[in-house]
Amino acid sequence: MRLTRAVAALLVLVAVAFPAATKKKRAPAKKAAPRITAAQRAAARDEIAARLRSDELRIENAETLAPFYAVADQVLPAPQIHILQFGDSHTASDDWVQSMRALLQAKYGDGGPGFVQAGRPYRGYRRYDARGQNSIGWKTQGTMALGGDAWQGLSGISISTSLPGQSVTLSAAGEFLSVFYLRQPGGGSVEVEADGRSLGRFSTEGETGPGSADFPVTGGPHDVVLRTLDRAPVRLYGWTLDNPQGLTWETLGINGAQANVLLRWDEALWSAEVAARRPALVVLAYGTNEANSARWDRETFRADLAAIVGRLRRAAPQAAILLIGPPDCGRLKPLPHLAEVVEAEREFAREQKVAFWDWRQHMGGAGAMKTWVTAGYAQADYIHMTGEGYRMVGEMIATSLLEKRQNEQSGQNR
């Protein structure tokens, strides 16, 4: 009993002398996110709408887009107009691309989806104008998370299997179907069918390099299936489904990518697939991940852009190039190198004679992301848009492209 009372007394003394040892400190309460009122949201939307109605939507170095308009303005024969857009997660979402696609197809005609990646290569992959799936025996390469070798093809992403009976599907509309794949020693055979009818078989065996197989189909929507036939390696890059005339805007984005990812891909293979698409315009939409990188260096970035543009001009010398800068990003302050990246891209575009569209400036400049979040047009990460916001950005760019040409033609007709 005496020992027990002594221990109790000792504990009381410890508690008085060292309260933190006996009483757990409460964690500070999390600060609640500020509530956006209906009035604040309406005011932000009005501010953005006023900006979109202004005459400030413009493409810098727009004269360099002449090769694109030369193709688009053809009347007889009506052309196929292919646009390839490479980029990061903003592009991969397909939201703003779909907005641009729809507006330009309304003017130039629906050319089909063009190039679509094979299956569903990663969670979240999306095309609004096509749907795809694949069985579980396929392995994806080329994403920033999974990595891969240099043989990744047009989009930088591929799916591979060595098992028989593995399938990939495509649901989309068009008349001319092609399969892009890796030709490789010991490559396996596949069969392609559309709407339940066999279109034929082909082997992917051969010297390592780009391969393609073409299949004519009737116009309209189709459900296409490719199946592997034997236990041998098959690597697929994607499909193309085109109409005889009209415009395609083809999404080639990778979540988390920086522009220099293009330089990891085998140039001969990639260039052959770019050339096969005969693009009238190539869009490069990078900068967000560069702006947030602790290792970003201005001269290295410019050298990478020069190497990328060099590859494009060798692969598609007929194509115009449009460089799109990153949006305004950052909650309390901009991403570390955001202003530097935008200015480096502007300077590079001017020197290399490629067109440039300043996304950040068209949003409203530094700090504009807060207004877009308040309006409900951007996400709480202060980096990505919402679906509605991306669609507005797409309309801004498409309007810049269309109004620039309309103004030129009006001047010529005076």
One Martini backbone bead per residue (centre of mass of N, CA, C, O) as a GRO file, in nm:
protein
  414
    1MET     BB    1   0.058   0.062  -0.022
    2ARG     BB    2   0.299   0.257   0.007
    3LEU     BB    3   0.400   0.220  -0.288
    4THR     BB    4   0.147   0.317  -0.428
    5ARG     BB    5   0.145   0.603  -0.308
    6ALA     BB    6   0.423   0.685  -0.418
    7VAL     BB    7   0.364   0.653  -0.718
    8ALA     BB    8   0.128   0.853  -0.728
    9ALA     BB    9   0.290   1.099  -0.640
   10LEU     BB   10   0.495   1.090  -0.868
   11LEU     BB   11   0.290   1.130  -1.100
   12VAL     BB   12   0.195   1.407  -1.014
   13LEU     BB   13   0.467   1.552  -1.040
   14VAL     BB   14   0.508   1.492  -1.345
   15ALA     BB   15   0.249   1.628  -1.448
   16VAL     BB   16   0.329   1.914  -1.350
   17ALA     BB   17   0.616   1.934  -1.488
   18PHE     BB   18   0.508   1.733  -1.750
   19PRO     BB   19   0.235   1.769  -1.934
   20ALA     BB   20   0.316   1.643  -2.215
   21ALA     BB   21   0.350   1.342  -2.103
   22THR     BB   22   0.018   1.313  -2.021
   23LYS     BB   23  -0.080   1.515  -2.255
   24LYS     BB   24  -0.222   1.527  -2.549
   25LYS     BB   25  -0.184   1.696  -2.822
   26ARG     BB   26  -0.355   1.888  -3.031
   27ALA     BB   27  -0.434   1.913  -3.338
   28PRO     BB   28  -0.460   2.129  -3.563
   29ALA     BB   29  -0.695   2.264  -3.729
   30LYS     BB   30  -0.823   2.256  -4.024
   31LYS     BB   31  -0.841   2.457  -4.287
   32ALA     BB   32  -1.088   2.573  -4.448
   33ALA     BB   33  -1.213   2.609  -4.737
   34PRO     BB   34  -1.312   2.849  -4.916
   35ARG     BB   35  -1.612   2.980  -4.985
   36ILE     BB   36  -1.809   2.990  -5.273
   37THR     BB   37  -2.009   3.206  -5.394
   38ALA     BB   38  -2.240   3.289  -5.622
   39ALA     BB   39  -2.132   3.576  -5.668
   40GLN     BB   40  -1.836   3.503  -5.717
   41ARG     BB   41  -1.882   3.314  -5.956
   42ALA     BB   42  -2.026   3.517  -6.141
   43ALA     BB   43  -1.798   3.727  -6.151
   44ALA     BB   44  -1.582   3.539  -6.273
   45ARG     BB   45  -1.740   3.470  -6.530
   46ASP     BB   46  -1.765   3.758  -6.635
   47GLU     BB   47  -1.463   3.814  -6.661
   48ILE     BB   48  -1.403   3.586  -6.865
   49ALA     BB   49  -1.612   3.660  -7.082
   50ALA     BB   50  -1.493   3.938  -7.146
   51ARG     BB   51  -1.224   3.829  -7.249
   52LEU     BB   52  -1.343   3.650  -7.483
   53ARG     BB   53  -1.470   3.918  -7.629
   54SER     BB   54  -1.217   4.011  -7.701
   55ASP     BB   55  -0.928   4.106  -7.920
   56GLU     BB   56  -0.685   3.911  -7.776
   57LEU     BB   57  -0.711   3.676  -7.972
   58ARG     BB   58  -0.391   3.530  -8.049
   59ILE     BB   59  -0.138   3.443  -8.280
   60GLU     BB   60   0.185   3.400  -8.287
   61ASN     BB   61   0.327   3.379  -8.586
   62ALA     BB   62   0.084   3.319  -8.798
   63GLU     BB   63   0.232   3.298  -9.078
   64THR     BB   64   0.336   2.992  -9.023
   65LEU     BB   65   0.034   2.866  -9.104
   66ALA     BB   66   0.012   2.851  -9.416
   67PRO     BB   67   0.027   2.540  -9.474
   68PHE     BB   68  -0.243   2.476  -9.341
   69TYR     BB   69  -0.428   2.662  -9.516
   70ALA     BB   70  -0.354   2.541  -9.791
   71VAL     BB   71  -0.504   2.276  -9.727
   72ALA     BB   72  -0.783   2.375  -9.608
   73ASP     BB   73  -0.859   2.555  -9.883
   74GLN     BB   74  -0.923   2.331 -10.043
   75VAL     BB   75  -1.160   2.205 -10.286
   76LEU     BB   76  -1.011   2.063 -10.539
   77PRO     BB   77  -0.976   1.829 -10.379
   78ALA     BB   78  -1.092   1.724 -10.102
   79PRO     BB   79  -0.936   1.714  -9.802
   80GLN     BB   80  -0.707   1.589  -9.580
   81ILE     BB   81  -0.688   1.697  -9.230
   82HIS     BB   82  -0.406   1.676  -9.020
   83ILE     BB   83  -0.383   1.674  -8.656
   84LEU     BB   84  -0.115   1.688  -8.420
   85GLN     BB   85  -0.115   1.633  -8.055
   86PHE     BB   86   0.131   1.709  -7.824
   87GLY     BB   87   0.146   1.619  -7.461
   88ASP     BB   88   0.010   1.632  -7.165
   89SER     BB   89  -0.254   1.614  -6.952
   90HIS     BB   90  -0.417   1.822  -7.105
   91THR     BB   91  -0.428   1.649  -7.364
   92ALA     BB   92  -0.514   1.362  -7.253
   93SER     BB   93  -0.816   1.442  -7.183
   94ASP     BB   94  -0.959   1.571  -7.464
   95ASP     BB   95  -1.130   1.828  -7.413
   96TRP     BB   96  -1.000   2.062  -7.585
   97VAL     BB   97  -0.969   1.898  -7.840
   98GLN     BB   98  -1.270   1.846  -7.888
   99SER     BB   99  -1.341   2.142  -7.925
  100MET     BB  100  -1.158   2.191  -8.172
  101ARG     BB  101  -1.256   1.962  -8.347
  102ALA     BB  102  -1.555   2.050  -8.375
  103LEU     BB  103  -1.510   2.336  -8.495
  104LEU     BB  104  -1.335   2.248  -8.746
  105GLN     BB  105  -1.534   2.033  -8.858
  106ALA     BB  106  -1.762   2.238  -8.920
  107LYS     BB  107  -1.582   2.359  -9.159
  108TYR     BB  108  -1.405   2.088  -9.287
  109GLY     BB  109  -1.495   1.830  -9.167
  110ASP     BB  110  -1.522   1.481  -9.103
  111GLY     BB  111  -1.227   1.267  -9.076
  112GLY     BB  112  -1.230   1.144  -8.809
  113PRO     BB  113  -1.012   1.021  -8.560
  114GLY     BB  114  -0.777   0.873  -8.662
  115PHE     BB  115  -0.556   0.845  -8.426
  116VAL     BB  116  -0.563   0.557  -8.198
  117GLN     BB  117  -0.507   0.407  -7.930
  118ALA     BB  118  -0.458   0.103  -7.806
  119GLY     BB  119  -0.714   0.061  -7.641
  120ARG     BB  120  -0.646   0.087  -7.276
  121PRO     BB  121  -0.340   0.177  -7.166
  122TYR     BB  122  -0.478   0.362  -6.939
  123ARG     BB  123  -0.603   0.507  -6.683
  124GLY     BB  124  -0.808   0.759  -6.840
  125TYR     BB  125  -0.827   0.705  -7.118
  126ARG     BB  126  -0.935   0.940  -7.390
  127ARG     BB  127  -1.199   0.952  -7.642
  128TYR     BB  128  -1.474   1.109  -7.785
  129ASP     BB  129  -1.447   0.959  -8.095
  130ALA     BB  130  -1.360   0.696  -7.921
  131ARG     BB  131  -1.339   0.337  -7.842
  132GLY     BB  132  -1.150   0.124  -7.604
  133GLN     BB  133  -1.013  -0.212  -7.556
  134ASN     BB  134  -0.862  -0.477  -7.344
  135SER     BB  135  -0.719  -0.738  -7.250
  136ILE     BB  136  -0.517  -0.863  -6.978
  137GLY     BB  137  -0.250  -0.953  -7.167
  138TRP     BB  138  -0.156  -0.657  -7.165
  139LYS     BB  139   0.129  -0.431  -7.195
  140THR     BB  140   0.236  -0.126  -7.086
  141GLN     BB  141   0.414   0.143  -7.254
  142GLY     BB  142   0.541   0.499  -7.192
  143THR     BB  143   0.479   0.595  -6.941
  144MET     BB  144   0.597   0.761  -6.665
  145ALA     BB  145   0.552   0.513  -6.471
  146LEU     BB  146   0.653   0.260  -6.669
  147GLY     BB  147   0.791   0.306  -6.919
  148GLY     BB  148   1.052   0.213  -7.164
  149ASP     BB  149   1.141   0.195  -7.468
  150ALA     BB  150   1.198   0.330  -7.799
  151TRP     BB  151   0.940   0.144  -7.918
  152GLN     BB  152   0.646   0.351  -7.927
  153GLY     BB  153   0.573   0.543  -8.143
  154LEU     BB  154   0.366   0.803  -8.205
  155SER     BB  155   0.264   0.841  -7.884
  156GLY     BB  156   0.469   0.667  -7.682
  157ILE     BB  157   0.259   0.420  -7.678
  158SER     BB  158   0.215   0.073  -7.577
  159ILE     BB  159   0.109  -0.267  -7.653
  160SER     BB  160   0.174  -0.606  -7.515
  161THR     BB  161   0.215  -0.955  -7.632
  162SER     BB  162   0.250  -1.344  -7.609
  163LEU     BB  163  -0.052  -1.419  -7.639
  164PRO     BB  164  -0.317  -1.590  -7.715
  165GLY     BB  165  -0.639  -1.443  -7.749
  166GLN     BB  166  -0.588  -1.140  -7.765
  167SER     BB  167  -0.767  -0.825  -7.732
  168VAL     BB  168  -0.881  -0.547  -7.944
  169THR     BB  169  -1.074  -0.243  -7.946
  170LEU     BB  170  -1.295  -0.049  -8.178
  171SER     BB  171  -1.511   0.249  -8.162
  172ALA     BB  172  -1.597   0.392  -8.479
  173ALA     BB  173  -1.577   0.630  -8.751
  174GLY     BB  174  -1.517   0.510  -9.093
  175GLU     BB  175  -1.329   0.391  -9.402
  176PHE     BB  176  -1.013   0.385  -9.307
  177LEU     BB  177  -0.813   0.115  -9.197
  178SER     BB  178  -0.541   0.100  -8.952
  179VAL     BB  179  -0.246  -0.071  -8.833
  180PHE     BB  180  -0.015  -0.007  -8.575
  181TYR     BB  181   0.317  -0.157  -8.555
  182LEU     BB  182   0.565  -0.384  -8.461
  183ARG     BB  183   0.828  -0.492  -8.631
  184GLN     BB  184   0.953  -0.834  -8.556
  185PRO     BB  185   1.127  -1.081  -8.462
  186GLY     BB  186   0.890  -1.329  -8.418
  187GLY     BB  187   0.628  -1.222  -8.482
  188GLY     BB  188   0.301  -1.224  -8.464
  189SER     BB  189  -0.033  -1.304  -8.528
  190VAL     BB  190  -0.335  -1.153  -8.673
  191GLU     BB  191  -0.684  -1.063  -8.643
  192VAL     BB  192  -0.939  -0.883  -8.831
  193GLU     BB  193  -1.253  -0.729  -8.736
  194ALA     BB  194  -1.582  -0.609  -8.861
  195ASP     BB  195  -1.888  -0.651  -8.754
  196GLY     BB  196  -1.820  -0.981  -8.761
  197ARG     BB  197  -1.602  -0.944  -8.996
  198SER     BB  198  -1.348  -1.055  -9.172
  199LEU     BB  199  -1.044  -0.884  -9.295
  200GLY     BB  200  -0.790  -1.043  -9.178
  201ARG     BB  201  -0.442  -1.131  -9.191
  202PHE     BB  202  -0.126  -1.081  -9.002
  203SER     BB  203   0.220  -1.025  -8.971
  204THR     BB  204   0.487  -0.900  -8.737
  205GLU     BB  205   0.714  -1.006  -8.892
  206GLY     BB  206   1.055  -0.871  -8.884
  207GLU     BB  207   1.225  -0.610  -8.915
  208THR     BB  208   1.287  -0.366  -8.716
  209GLY     BB  209   0.984  -0.166  -8.721
  210PRO     BB  210   0.748  -0.026  -8.895
  211GLY     BB  211   0.395  -0.110  -8.905
  212SER     BB  212   0.123  -0.182  -9.150
  213ALA     BB  213  -0.242  -0.226  -9.190
  214ASP     BB  214  -0.494  -0.238  -9.441
  215PHE     BB  215  -0.862  -0.158  -9.426
  216PRO     BB  216  -1.148  -0.160  -9.586
  217VAL     BB  217  -1.446   0.026  -9.508
  218THR     BB  218  -1.734   0.125  -9.448
  219GLY     BB  219  -1.916   0.372  -9.377
  220GLY     BB  220  -1.922   0.452  -9.046
  221PRO     BB  221  -1.984   0.265  -8.786
  222HIS     BB  222  -1.755   0.060  -8.577
  223ASP     BB  223  -1.658  -0.279  -8.474
  224VAL     BB  224  -1.334  -0.357  -8.372
  225VAL     BB  225  -1.117  -0.656  -8.391
  226LEU     BB  226  -0.819  -0.780  -8.231
  227ARG     BB  227  -0.631  -1.096  -8.264
  228THR     BB  228  -0.435  -1.325  -8.137
  229LEU     BB  229  -0.285  -1.649  -8.266
  230ASP     BB  230  -0.013  -1.669  -8.093
  231ARG     BB  231   0.298  -1.750  -7.929
  232ALA     BB  232   0.383  -1.419  -7.973
  233PRO     BB  233   0.502  -1.117  -8.035
  234VAL     BB  234   0.298  -0.812  -7.978
  235ARG     BB  235   0.296  -0.467  -8.098
  236LEU     BB  236   0.092  -0.184  -8.030
  237TYR     BB  237  -0.011   0.156  -8.117
  238GLY     BB  238  -0.264   0.161  -8.330
  239TRP     BB  239  -0.516   0.342  -8.498
  240THR     BB  240  -0.677   0.420  -8.811
  241LEU     BB  241  -0.968   0.642  -8.887
  242ASP     BB  242  -1.095   0.745  -9.202
  243ASN     BB  243  -1.195   0.984  -9.419
  244PRO     BB  244  -1.174   1.118  -9.732
  245GLN     BB  245  -1.269   1.376  -9.575
  246GLY     BB  246  -1.136   1.608  -9.361
  247LEU     BB  247  -1.089   1.646  -9.007
  248THR     BB  248  -0.821   1.580  -8.777
  249TRP     BB  249  -0.773   1.546  -8.409
  250GLU     BB  250  -0.484   1.412  -8.255
  251THR     BB  251  -0.426   1.248  -7.949
  252LEU     BB  252  -0.079   1.280  -7.776
  253GLY     BB  253  -0.086   1.219  -7.455
  254ILE     BB  254   0.106   1.247  -7.135
  255ASN     BB  255   0.118   1.202  -6.821
  256GLY     BB  256   0.379   1.410  -6.695
  257ALA     BB  257   0.503   1.537  -6.939
  258GLN     BB  258   0.773   1.632  -7.126
  259ALA     BB  259   0.901   1.724  -7.421
  260ASN     BB  260   1.160   1.523  -7.408
  261VAL     BB  261   1.013   1.251  -7.458
  262LEU     BB  262   1.045   1.247  -7.773
  263LEU     BB  263   1.367   1.181  -7.753
  264ARG     BB  264   1.327   0.865  -7.664
  265TRP     BB  265   1.239   0.801  -7.944
  266ASP     BB  266   1.263   0.645  -8.223
  267GLU     BB  267   1.302   0.825  -8.504
  268ALA     BB  268   1.240   0.638  -8.743
  269LEU     BB  269   0.971   0.527  -8.642
  270TRP     BB  270   0.824   0.791  -8.571
  271SER     BB  271   0.858   0.935  -8.846
  272ALA     BB  272   0.699   0.729  -9.014
  273GLU     BB  273   0.425   0.783  -8.864
  274VAL     BB  274   0.405   1.080  -8.917
  275ALA     BB  275   0.421   1.065  -9.228
  276ALA     BB  276   0.162   0.884  -9.262
  277ARG     BB  277  -0.030   1.135  -9.168
  278ARG     BB  278   0.015   1.405  -9.306
  279PRO     BB  279   0.051   1.678  -9.162
  280ALA     BB  280  -0.056   2.020  -9.143
  281LEU     BB  281  -0.048   2.003  -8.817
  282VAL     BB  282   0.155   2.070  -8.520
  283VAL     BB  283   0.114   2.022  -8.171
  284LEU     BB  284   0.279   2.178  -7.882
  285ALA     BB  285   0.187   2.098  -7.528
  286TYR     BB  286   0.400   2.250  -7.304
  287GLY     BB  287   0.529   2.334  -6.939
  288THR     BB  288   0.416   2.250  -6.661
  289ASN     BB  289   0.640   2.041  -6.571
  290GLU     BB  290   0.877   2.230  -6.613
  291ALA     BB  291   0.780   2.458  -6.407
  292ASN     BB  292   0.798   2.219  -6.162
  293SER     BB  293   1.109   2.184  -6.198
  294ALA     BB  294   1.418   2.174  -6.035
  295ARG     BB  295   1.583   2.100  -6.327
  296TRP     BB  296   1.534   2.340  -6.483
  297ASP     BB  297   1.665   2.460  -6.807
  298ARG     BB  298   1.676   2.683  -7.052
  299GLU     BB  299   1.886   2.569  -7.256
  300THR     BB  300   1.787   2.279  -7.255
  301PHE     BB  301   1.500   2.339  -7.346
  302ARG     BB  302   1.573   2.470  -7.619
  303ALA     BB  303   1.726   2.224  -7.729
  304ASP     BB  304   1.486   2.032  -7.723
  305LEU     BB  305   1.300   2.192  -7.909
  306ALA     BB  306   1.491   2.187  -8.152
  307ALA     BB  307   1.497   1.877  -8.182
  308ILE     BB  308   1.193   1.841  -8.226
  309VAL     BB  309   1.156   2.026  -8.470
  310GLY     BB  310   1.359   1.875  -8.643
  311ARG     BB  311   1.204   1.611  -8.658
  312LEU     BB  312   0.945   1.725  -8.781
  313ARG     BB  313   1.079   1.847  -9.043
  314ARG     BB  314   1.172   1.568  -9.145
  315ALA     BB  315   0.892   1.414  -9.135
  316ALA     BB  316   0.708   1.710  -9.188
  317PRO     BB  317   0.770   1.961  -9.402
  318GLN     BB  318   0.454   2.054  -9.455
  319ALA     BB  319   0.423   2.143  -9.163
  320ALA     BB  320   0.287   2.311  -8.921
  321ILE     BB  321   0.364   2.492  -8.607
  322LEU     BB  322   0.225   2.474  -8.267
  323LEU     BB  323   0.288   2.650  -7.971
  324ILE     BB  324   0.182   2.574  -7.634
  325GLY     BB  325   0.148   2.703  -7.345
  326PRO     BB  326   0.101   2.730  -7.027
  327PRO     BB  327  -0.082   2.776  -6.771
  328ASP     BB  328  -0.189   2.904  -6.509
  329CYS     BB  329  -0.013   2.826  -6.194
  330GLY     BB  330  -0.117   2.825  -5.871
  331ARG     BB  331  -0.217   2.929  -5.559
  332LEU     BB  332  -0.009   3.130  -5.402
  333LYS     BB  333   0.196   3.060  -5.637
  334PRO     BB  334   0.374   3.008  -5.886
  335LEU     BB  335   0.541   2.820  -6.054
  336PRO     BB  336   0.876   2.847  -6.047
  337HIS     BB  337   0.907   2.853  -6.402
  338LEU     BB  338   0.671   2.978  -6.562
  339ALA     BB  339   0.769   3.247  -6.690
  340GLU     BB  340   1.023   3.123  -6.823
  341VAL     BB  341   0.884   2.921  -7.009
  342VAL     BB  342   0.712   3.115  -7.172
  343GLU     BB  343   0.950   3.292  -7.277
  344ALA     BB  344   1.109   3.064  -7.410
  345GLU     BB  345   0.888   2.987  -7.613
  346ARG     BB  346   0.853   3.257  -7.751
  347GLU     BB  347   1.145   3.293  -7.844
  348PHE     BB  348   1.167   3.029  -8.002
  349ALA     BB  349   0.933   3.076  -8.203
  350ARG     BB  350   1.049   3.327  -8.334
  351GLU     BB  351   1.325   3.203  -8.429
  352GLN     BB  352   1.183   2.922  -8.564
  353LYS     BB  353   0.911   2.974  -8.703
  354VAL     BB  354   0.666   2.944  -8.494
  355ALA     BB  355   0.383   2.915  -8.344
  356PHE     BB  356   0.209   3.105  -8.069
  357TRP     BB  357   0.026   3.023  -7.758
  358ASP     BB  358  -0.077   3.207  -7.470
  359TRP     BB  359  -0.243   3.076  -7.217
  360ARG     BB  360  -0.195   3.260  -6.975
  361GLN     BB  361  -0.276   3.528  -7.107
  362HIS     BB  362  -0.569   3.433  -7.198
  363MET     BB  363  -0.665   3.397  -6.895
  364GLY     BB  364  -0.502   3.681  -6.749
  365GLY     BB  365  -0.248   3.589  -6.623
  366ALA     BB  366  -0.122   3.646  -6.337
  367GLY     BB  367  -0.356   3.482  -6.117
  368ALA     BB  368  -0.600   3.361  -6.293
  369MET     BB  369  -0.663   3.084  -6.163
  370LYS     BB  370  -0.843   3.184  -5.935
  371THR     BB  371  -1.078   3.269  -6.119
  372TRP     BB  372  -1.124   2.984  -6.245
  373VAL     BB  373  -1.192   2.844  -5.981
  374THR     BB  374  -1.427   3.026  -5.893
  375ALA     BB  375  -1.590   2.963  -6.169
  376GLY     BB  376  -1.541   2.636  -6.230
  377TYR     BB  377  -1.286   2.598  -6.457
  378ALA     BB  378  -1.107   2.483  -6.216
  379GLN     BB  379  -0.916   2.309  -6.014
  380ALA     BB  380  -0.791   2.265  -5.683
  381ASP     BB  381  -0.482   2.239  -5.797
  382TYR     BB  382  -0.416   2.487  -5.994
  383ILE     BB  383  -0.378   2.334  -6.303
  384HIS     BB  384  -0.649   2.213  -6.383
  385MET     BB  385  -0.920   2.177  -6.555
  386THR     BB  386  -1.223   2.156  -6.630
  387GLY     BB  387  -1.425   2.057  -6.868
  388GLU     BB  388  -1.535   2.344  -6.920
  389GLY     BB  389  -1.260   2.487  -6.930
  390TYR     BB  390  -1.136   2.331  -7.164
  391ARG     BB  391  -1.351   2.406  -7.372
  392MET     BB  392  -1.284   2.709  -7.366
  393VAL     BB  393  -0.994   2.687  -7.460
  394GLY     BB  394  -1.058   2.554  -7.730
  395GLU     BB  395  -1.225   2.794  -7.836
  396MET     BB  396  -0.998   2.999  -7.832
  397ILE     BB  397  -0.813   2.858  -8.038
  398ALA     BB  398  -1.013   2.812  -8.269
  399THR     BB  399  -1.079   3.111  -8.301
  400SER     BB  400  -0.796   3.200  -8.372
  401LEU     BB  401  -0.777   3.030  -8.633
  402LEU     BB  402  -1.040   3.127  -8.780
  403GLU     BB  403  -1.017   3.442  -8.760
  404LYS     BB  404  -0.750   3.474  -8.898
  405ARG     BB  405  -0.851   3.368  -9.175
  406GLN     BB  406  -1.093   3.557  -9.212
  407ASN     BB  407  -0.930   3.821  -9.209
  408GLU     BB  408  -0.754   3.758  -9.453
  409GLN     BB  409  -0.987   3.715  -9.662
  410SER     BB  410  -1.113   3.996  -9.627
  411GLY     BB  411  -0.860   4.153  -9.723
  412GLN     BB  412  -0.848   4.016 -10.014
  413ASN     BB  413  -1.158   4.116 -10.096
  414ARG     BB  414  -1.112   4.442 -10.108
   0.00000   0.00000   0.00000
